Amino acid sequence: SGGMQKRVGLARAIAADPEIIFFDEPTTGLDPIMADIINDLIVSTVKDVGATALSITHDMTSARKISDRLAMLYGGRIIWAGPTAEIDRSGNEYVDQFIHGRAEGPIKMAVKA
């Protein structure tokens, strides 16, 4: 299953006792319950290993749960960074559009037929 694959990937990542663990879309393809299980596993594993974790994700539920700090990239640069608890008060219209998943805003998506 997808959840088992994610667990195996995490086990492989920590086998060498790394200082830094990179996650790329750690909950993509999972149902919300399994995603939450993986998020809990990430949080506990990172704490137990004592590693720093860096995750790339568009899943705001996951990002909020597993992070202490967040940053948003747009146009190849960081447009906002700060404590997770402050993202809803970022004052950045790009961040606001993204975290609320609104089609209307400064971020324009190219749609090709």
N, C-alpha and C positions, 0 to 999 in steps of 0.2 A: 504494500500500500504506500501511498505518498507519505503518510506520517512515519512509517517505518524507514523509508528511504531518507527522510530528513534526520531521523535519529541516528542512523548509521553514518550519515555525513558528519554529524556533530561528533560522534564517537571518533571517527577518523581524524577530525580536526584537532581534538584535544589529546590524541595519543602521544604526540611528541612534546607535551607540556609547553605549549606556545605562550609567548608573552602577549601576542595579539591574535585575535580570531576574527576573520572576515566572514560576513554573511551576505550573500547576494540573494535578495528576495526569499528569505527563509520560510515564508508561509504561503507563497504562491502555489496555487493548485490544491490547497487544502480547504476543507469545510471549516466553518467558524469554530467548531468545538476542537477539532484537531489542531487548528492554528493556535488556539489558546494553550493547548497542551504543549506545543512546540515553543511558544513564547515563554511559558513557565520553565521549561527545560533549559532554554537559553539563559534565562535570568539565573537560575540556580547553578548551572554548570559554570558560567562565567564567574560567579561569586566563589564557587568551590575551587576552581582552578586558579583564581586570582589574576585572570587575564583581562586585558583591555579588549573590548569588542567594537567592531565597526560594521554597521549593517547598512546596506543599500536597499531601500524598499519604498514602495508607493502605498503600502498598507498602513494607514494612519493608526489603526487600532494596535497593530503590532509595534509600530514605532513608539507610540505613547507608553506601551507596557514594558518594553525592553530597554528603553533609553533613559539616561540621565540628562543628556544634551541632544539637541537636534540641529541639523543644518539643512537648508534647502538650496539645491543647485538649480539654476535656470540660465540658459544661454552660456553654459560653460563656466559659470562662476557662482560662488556662494553669495546668495542674495539675503540670507538671514541665518543667524546662528544664535543659539541661546539655550537656556534650561528648558527641558521639556514642558514644564508647568507654565512657561510663558508664551508658548507658540500661539495660543488663542488670542493673545494680546500683542502680537508681533508688530502691528501697525503697518504691515506690508501687504498691499493689495494682491500681490502674486501669491504669497503664502496663504492669505485668507481664501482666495479662490480655490487653491489646491486642497487645503485641508477640509474644506466644505464640499468639494467635488462639484463645483458649479461650472456650467458651460460658459456662462457670461462672465466676462472679466478681461483683464489685460492679457491673459494667456490665450492665444488663438491656436486652435488645432487645425492643421491642414487635412482636409477631407478629400480623398481622391476616389473617383468612381471606378 
